[in-house]
């Protein structure tokens, strides 16, 4: 598996630490993976719209039947209706065949979700994102993660979509920074709001995968490198 790494931390479920509120329509490809509890739906992971009816997320976010999930896009405030939201049930999803949730570093932590209803990308709040391809590792570039992750380790989740800029590290630098932690394996992988986007410009370069639960800022987050899975994504 391959990935990029950045110098901001997040808990393995959902965290945007030291972020700020996003503006309406700033991240129109940002989505929410939700599960039903009773009559309500609850956010569990981020996702990213790359065609009008397909989205990417982290494979570790998905373990139930496709009918257990719905996706939401055009969301700014998770607990309010801004009139821009679009929702769809999930007809099916595919985790990468080599994903291993029991292995160090969550290798191949990427999944494709198929929507039953195509999103209307004529909306100012919803659009698709370009997928990174080729050999550019974006090391040294300032990129942005977004999501509704916890604001601190064990803290509350925000209502408003959060964003934070970070500098992308090389795999070697990231591995060196994690070298003191037993079981932390950087496979050529990153984390903020699980399954959510790491975007450089208008290009999706990473899918949030994992980090450290304390969100202390001492270790970089780890993201699935999208360019390494570009060909696999195209045939899904």
N, C-alpha and C positions, 0 to 999 in steps of 0.2 A: 504494500500500500504506500501511497505517497502523500505528502502533506506539506503545508507551509506553517510557519510558527510566528507568533507575534508577541510583543512584550506587554500584554495585558492578561489578567487572570480571570477565570470564571469557574464556577462549580460545574460538575459534570451534568447536572440537570439543566439549570437555566440561570445564567448570571451576566449582567452588564454592570461592571463596577466602575465607579468614577465617570459615569456617562452623563449625558445631558439630553434634554427632551428633543426629539426629532420634530421637524416641521411637517405639516400636512403635505403628503405627496412626495416627501424627500426620498423615500425608499419604496417606490411603487411595486417592486418585486418582492418585498418582504411579506411573508405569510405566517399564519399561525396554524399549527397542527393541534386539533382539539379532540377531546374524548367526552362522551356523555356520562353524566352522573345524575340519575333521576331525570328531571325535565330540563336540566341545564347542561351547557357545554363548557369545558374548562381547557385552557391553554396548557399544553405540556411541552411543546417544542416549537422552534421556528422552522420555516421552510422557505423555498425560493422558487418563484414562478419563472420557468425558462421557455415554455411554450404556453399557448392559451389554455391548454388542458393537461399540462404536466408540471410537476414541481419536484425539487430535490430536497432531501433532508438527510439527517444522519440515520444510519441503519439501527443504531442502538435506541432510537426513539420508538421503533415499531416492533411490536411483538404480538398484537392482537389481530383479529380478522379485519379486513379492509372496511367492513361495514361499521366498525367501532369508531371510525375517525371521520372528521370533516375538516376541511381547510377553509381558512378565511383570509381574504386579501383586502387591501384598501382600508385596513384598520389603523387608526392612530391611537385612539383611547380604547383600551380593552374592555372597560366596563361602561362605556357610553356609546350611543349610536350617533355617528356623525353624518350619516346618509351616504357614505362612500363605500360602505362595506359590501363585499360580495362573498358568498359562501357556496361550497360544493361538497357533496359527499364524495367518498373515494371508492372508485370501482375496483381498483386493485393496486398493489404496490409490489415492488421487487427490491429486496435487499441485494447488495452485491454478493455474488455466489461465494466469494472468498472472505466475506466479513466473518470475524471471529470475536464475539463479545467476551470470551473467556481468556483471550490472549492479551499480553501486555501491549499497550499502545492502540487497542481497538483497530486492528488492521482492516483496511477496506471499508471504513465506516461511512457508507454512502448508500442512499436508496432513492428510487424513482417512485413517485406517487402519481396515479392517473385519476383525473377528476371526471366526475360524471357530467358536469356542466362546465362549458368553456367560459373563461373569464372575459369580460368586456374590457379590452385594453384601450378602447377609445376614452375611457375614464382618465382623468388627470391623476387619480389615486392608484391606478393599477396598470402595470406594464410588465413585460418580460425583461430579463437580464441577459446580457451576453455571457457566454461561457468561455473561460480561459482555455486556450489550447496552445500547443507548442512547448518550447523549452524555457520560457521566461519564468524564473522562480520568484520574481518581485522582491527579492532581498534588498533591504535598505529603503524600500518605498513606504510611504505613509498611506495606509489603507484604513477602511472603516468597517466595524462590526455594528450590527443593530439587532435589537430584540427586546423582549419584555422580561428578561432574566432578573434574578434577585439583585438588589442594589448593593448587597454585602453578603459575606458568607453567613448563611442561616437567616438573612434579613428578609424584608418584605419585597414583594414584587411590585413593579410600578404599574400605574394605569396607562401612562403615556409611553409610546415607543421610545426606547433609549438608543443612543448612538455613542460611540467612542472611537477615536483615531488611535492607531498603533503602528509601530514600525515592524515590518516583516523581517524575520531573522533567517539565516541559512539553516539547513538541517543540522549542520555540524555545531553551530553556535547553540542551537536549541538543545541538542543532545548533551552538550557539555554542561548546560545550566541545569539539566534534569539528572545529571550523572549520580548525584548523591541520594536520589530517591529510588528505593528498591522497587522493581517492577515497572518503572516508567520507561517505556520504549517508544522512541520517536522513529516511526517507520518512514519516512520521507513524506507527517500528519498535523489540528488547532481547535480553541473553545471559548465561547461566550454565552450565547443562548443556544443550547444544543440544536443542531440542525439548521441554524440560521446562517446568514451570509457574511462572509468577509469579502468586501468589494474594493477593488482598486480602480478608481475612476468609475466607469460603468461596466466593469468586467467582474464577474463572480470568480474569485480565485480560490476561495476556501469555504468549506462547510464546517461549522463549529462542531468539534468532536469531544475534546476533554481538557481538563486542567486540574487545579488543586482546589479542594473544597473550602479551604479557609479564605480564598481570594486575597491572600496577603500581599500579592504583587511581587513575591520573591521568585516565582517561576513563570515562564511563558506559557500561554495557552497553546493548544494544538488543534490544527484544522486540517481536514482532508483536502489534499491538493486536487482541485477540480480538473486541471489540465491532464493529470495522469489517468483520469477516467473519462475523458472526453469521448473517445470512440465507443466505450461501453454505453455511455448515456445515449448516444445517438441511435443505437439499435434497440432501445427499450420502447 
